[in-house]
Amino acid sequence: MALPAKGPATAEGPCSTPSSTEAPSQAACHPVDEKLPASRLVPAALQHIAAMYAGVVTPPLIIGQAVGLDAAGMTRLIAASLLIAGCATILQTLGVRNFAGNRLPFVNAASSAGIAPMLAIAETSAPGHQLPAIYGAVMVAGVFCLAVGPFFGRLLRFFPPLVTGVVITLIGVTLMPVPVSWAQGGDKTAADFGAMKYLALAGFTLVVVLLFQRFGRGFVKQIALLLGLLIGTLAAIPFGMADFTALREAPVAALPAPFAFGAPEFQPAAILSLCIVMLVLMTESSAGMLALGEICERPSDGKTITRGLRTDGIATLLGPVFGGFPTSAFAQNVGVVSLTRVRSRYVVAVAGGALLVLGAFPVLGAVVSMVPMPVLGGAGIVLFGSIAVSGIRTLSEAGLDDSSNIILVAVALGAGIIPLAAPTFYAGFPAWAQTVLGSGISAGALVAVLLNLFFHHLGTRSRQTAPALKSS
């Protein structure tokens, strides 16, 4: 008697790219669990590193400058951010049984959403106590995430494709100012911000990516983004637009020491503001997992969300020990997966391992930082725009022939775009409301969820649709 087939590998067990001699039943493997050969895995991982690097180092750069750190302190802060991002990403992609890790190609790193509240904490703290006050609040926010995270996984029924489509679209739309700023030079305070030379380099990079997408075949097409970044950087060198200063001055090795910036201090006001920020980050992280689940054709269920948020909480709790900040999902890497269609979580795990190395050896991280901002901007327009396209694709399958669904999407998108169109719109609101509503992603997600409850879960409408749902 023939033995029953084992079926496709799942998140619990990896599988390798099948050889041409393997039978189809033996080779069955979900793309998320596929182990790619090194010739495909390494370039794909480099694309993720290139997409995330600027975002990973942005919080330590801004906070470090705000609190007056010297060059050595900035190096330690950046190294810590890279190390924590690497550890969190590896934990997220590989997972620890049913405890932590969503086992998706999901990048975790310090989120820029917490920058403004942390700057506010620094401004209200005495010199020398700024980073300790920030780190104390971040640690408590990590505990808060661990405590509240499991409840997020039980709320998935309030996130149908109608809601997730709105959120995915807003992720792409609200991120678009980032590559636009990069394309103009990155530093808004510089006298030549927006100069034609920056725009030309960004445009050149964008054209290169488009040409590889149009005429490339197979793997070359998949790494079009990486090739665009490489060729754009090479083109910038003759014009003196590639900065080698960081490479010359970076130390070879610099491991962060525990509590190098002082023991954490626990201030109630700072803790409250960071816990509110953590709620926003949890919403964005959950939305990112839902989006990535759709893109990878492995929908995120309640347990997946819980494990993913637990990873956020662990990284946020332990990160401040070495100098890290609140940790959450990186939406730009969702864009990489959507654009390249390389869905293997092992690609992102390798990228996480590379972040560890970059953090331990800053001289290597400086090589990645040599990519000019305009080059990142040109590639980022494609990258972040593809996220919005994924959301539009989800919305196209969400029943927009229903007038109530059209109203839901219209109002939620409007709420999410308000912070972009009018950044000071919520200036008169309480601080906690500004934190929540000032993020287009969290504001749009909140409105979409509430309107979904109003139209589809409350009152007679939900009772009328219940028999139809049971019969389907």
Secondary structure by P-SEA (a helix, b strand, c coil): ccccccccccccccccccccccccccccccccccccccaaaaaaaaaaaaacccccaaaaaaaaaaacccaaaaaaaaaaaaaaaaaaaaaaaacccccccccccccccccccaaaaaaaaaaaccccaaaaaaaaaaaaaaaaaaaaaaaaaaacccccaaaaaaaaaaaaaaaaaaaaaaaacccccccccccaaaaaaaaaaaaaaaaaaaccccccccaaaaaaaaaaaaaaccccccccccccccccbbbbcccccccbbbbaaaaaaaaaaaaaaaaaaaaaaaaaaaaacccccaaaaaaaaaaaaaaaaacccccccbbbbcaaaaaaaaaaccccaaaaaaaaaaaaaaaacaaaaaaaacccaaaaaaaaaaaaaaaaaaaaaaaaacccccaaaaaaaaaaaaaaacccccccccccccaaaaaaaccaaaaaaaaaaaaaaacccccaaaaaaaaaaaac
